[in-house]
Amino acid sequence: MKTTIDNFNGVVRFAFKDPVYMLEASKKKESLIFLHFSYGARFKYSTGYKSCFENWDFDKQKIKETKSNIINAREVNEFLSNIENAIKKEYSRLIAENIIVTNEVLKQFLDNFLNKNVKSEKIAPITFFDFADAYLELKKKGITKITYTSYNQTLKKVKAFSESNNIKVDFNSFDKSFALSFITYLEELDFALNTITKHLKNLKTFLIEANRKKFIDNVDFNLSDFNLKAEETTAIYLTDNELELMLNKDLSKYPELELARDIFLIGCYTGQRISDYNGLTKESIKRINGVDYFKIKQKKTKAEVQCPITKEIREIMDERHVGNPPKKMFEQLLNRCIKEVGQAIELNEPIEFSITRGGVEVKDFIPKYKLIHSHTARRSFCTNMYKKKMPVFDIMHFSGHKTEREFYKYIRIQGEERASHIVGQGFFNV
């Protein structure tokens, strides 16, 4: 005679204390997670953890581990699995030993299993640095490698600051006194003002998220204490004549300099960031209405732009790269080489250089070629096109600037050159 095997495990599910329709209407509202156990009767038990609609996987009845902002989602999910397995195993034992199962018996078992240490509390990391490291990993896929490295450097500076001053940094350490002491510490290390500003800005990113998750309850916490105004850098651009000198310079005996020059000039003629102009390929070239373009999806903004391949770019590709864009070069090497190229074409004009370092403003004159780096290419494009009276809106289309305010920071004409440019607009009767 055939028989069936009875299921002595019962059925476990996890659900929120609050109705789902209410949580869906407010997807960030947290609610306690309850274990529901059906064994003929119904048993409900608080797990002590909270989550919200947007972080909960309703199919798996677990916290989302890849798309949520919960730092220790995996740890919580393991906890949920452990108590699920435990109550099923205990229920099977009770049935096998003919012990009457009640909600009180199940509750006492779970209380003992958890050492009566069930807490209703928000999920929080142990330390600020645990939180910051985990949050940075969550952001990693959405930021550039350079930005990721910058955030890491900031965390290292905060750790070094805490060790140097023999203080423990936790979520409630961040008040005005901390900000001023941290700034002083960086100044004593002889960091430039803009470097200090960058570290404060990075630190604020972590503090904003920690505050949003209510990990900070210091009444003296104020994000404005971590504001520090950056100073305008001494940045240059290369004129069309200087770009022509660079283009025509014979560098065939110096392959690295030649490659750096060719990559850099493509940046000057397209207006792109180095992450977009360094590493173009044959597949980047598209023909539209008889004209060749670089079709570029900008890495920072994700915007797509078509940059016309100018005669200069075509000359670079045809003469030295078999009709293709130059191969990619490490940015640090490019920055070193392009200065040597600038020196080779005698860009020796003295430029007044001002920087606040270690809290002290320092002024000096240095030759122009020493200020050339990968970002000079984009500044050169913007400034030269502006001088040619291309509409700002059109320049921004290529450069990727989102606001005119940001764009005008790139326009590096001043003094006599700026006065001449304004007069040339026809506003004066001269």
Long-range contacts (C-beta under 8 A, 24 or more apart in sequence): 8-91, 8-92, 8-95, 8-96, 9-88, 9-91, 9-92, 10-37, 10-38, 10-39, 10-87, 10-88, 10-91, 11-37, 11-38, 11-39, 12-36, 12-37, 12-84, 12-87, 12-88, 13-38, 13-61, 14-47, 14-61, 14-62, 14-80, 14-84, 15-61, 16-51, 16-56, 17-46, 20-53, 20-58, 23-52, 23-53, 24-53, 26-53, 27-52, 27-53, 27-54, 28-52, 28-53, 28-54, 29-53, 30-122, 32-120, 33-80, 35-80, 35-83, 35-84, 35-87, 35-110, 37-87, 37-91, 37-106, 39-91, 39-101, 41-101, 41-102, 41-103, 43-103, 43-106, 43-107, 45-83, 45-106, 45-107, 45-110, 46-118, 46-120, 47-79, 47-80, 47-83, 47-118, 48-118, 48-119, 48-120, 48-121, 49-76, 49-79, 49-80, 49-121, 49-123, 50-120, 50-121, 50-122, 50-123, 51-76, 51-123, 69-135, 69-138, 69-209, 69-213, 70-123, 71-123, 71-124, 71-125, 71-130, 71-131, 71-134, 71-135, 71-138, 72-123, 72-125, 72-134, 76-123, 83-110, 83-113, 83-114, 86-110, 86-113, 122-213, 122-214, 124-213, 124-215, 125-215, 127-170, 128-169, 128-170, 128-171, 128-173, 128-206, 128-210, 129-155, 129-158, 129-159, 129-169, 131-171, 131-206, 131-210, 131-215, 132-206, 135-206, 135-209, 136-206, 144-275, 144-299, 144-300, 150-198, 150-202, 151-202, 151-205, 153-199, 153-202, 154-198, 154-199, 154-202, 154-203, 155-206, 157-186, 157-199, 158-182, 158-203, 161-185, 171-210, 171-215, 171-216, 171-217, 171-218, 172-216, 172-217, 172-218, 172-221, 173-218, 174-207, 174-216, 174-218, 174-221, 174-226, 175-218, 175-220, 175-221, 175-222, 175-225, 176-220, 176-222, 176-225, 179-225, 179-226, 183-228, 187-358, 187-359, 188-358, 189-358, 190-357, 190-358, 191-357, 191-358, 192-355, 192-356, 192-357, 193-228, 193-230, 193-231, 193-355, 193-356, 193-357, 194-230, 194-231, 194-233, 196-228, 197-228, 197-229, 197-230, 200-226, 200-227, 200-228, 231-354, 231-355, 231-356, 232-409, 233-355, 234-351, 234-352, 234-353, 234-354, 234-355, 234-371, 235-371, 235-375, 235-376, 235-379, 235-412, 236-351, 236-368, 236-371, 236-372, 236-376, 236-379, 236-412, 237-376, 237-379, 237-380, 237-382, 237-383, 237-384, 237-412, 238-268, 238-347, 238-372, 238-376, 238-380, 239-380, 239-384, 240-384, 242-345, 242-347, 243-268, 243-312, 243-380, 243-384, 245-345, 246-341, 246-342, 246-345, 247-312, 247-315, 247-316, 249-341, 249-344, 249-345, 251-341, 251-344, 256-333, 256-337, 257-337, 257-340, 257-341, 257-344, 258-320, 259-326, 259-327, 259-329, 259-337, 260-329, 260-333, 260-334, 260-337, 260-338, 260-341, 261-337, 261-338, 261-341, 262-316, 262-320, 262-321, 262-326, 263-326, 263-328, 263-329, 263-334, 264-334, 264-338, 264-341, 264-374, 264-376, 264-377, 265-312, 265-313, 265-316, 265-377, 266-313, 266-316, 266-325, 266-326, 266-377, 267-374, 267-377, 267-378, 267-381, 268-377, 268-380, 268-381, 268-384, 269-307, 269-310, 269-312, 269-313, 269-381, 270-294, 270-296, 270-307, 270-313, 270-381, 270-398, 271-307, 271-378, 271-381, 271-382, 271-385, 271-395, 271-398, 271-399, 271-400, 272-296, 272-298, 272-305, 272-307, 272-377, 272-378, 272-398, 272-399, 272-400, 273-298, 273-299, 273-300, 273-375, 273-378, 273-400, 274-331, 274-334, 274-374, 274-375, 274-377, 275-299, 275-300, 277-377, 278-328, 278-329, 278-331, 278-334, 278-374, 279-328, 280-325, 280-326, 281-324, 281-325, 282-323, 282-324, 282-325, 284-325, 285-309, 285-325, 294-325, 298-400, 300-400, 301-400, 301-402, 303-400, 305-397, 305-398, 305-400, 307-398, 331-374, 334-374, 335-373, 335-374, 338-372, 338-373, 338-374, 338-376, 339-369, 339-370, 339-372, 339-373, 341-372, 342-368, 342-369, 342-370, 342-372, 343-367, 343-369, 347-372, 378-410, 379-410, 379-412, 382-407, 382-410, 382-411, 383-410, 383-411, 383-412, 383-413, 386-411, 386-413, 387-413, 387-421, 389-425
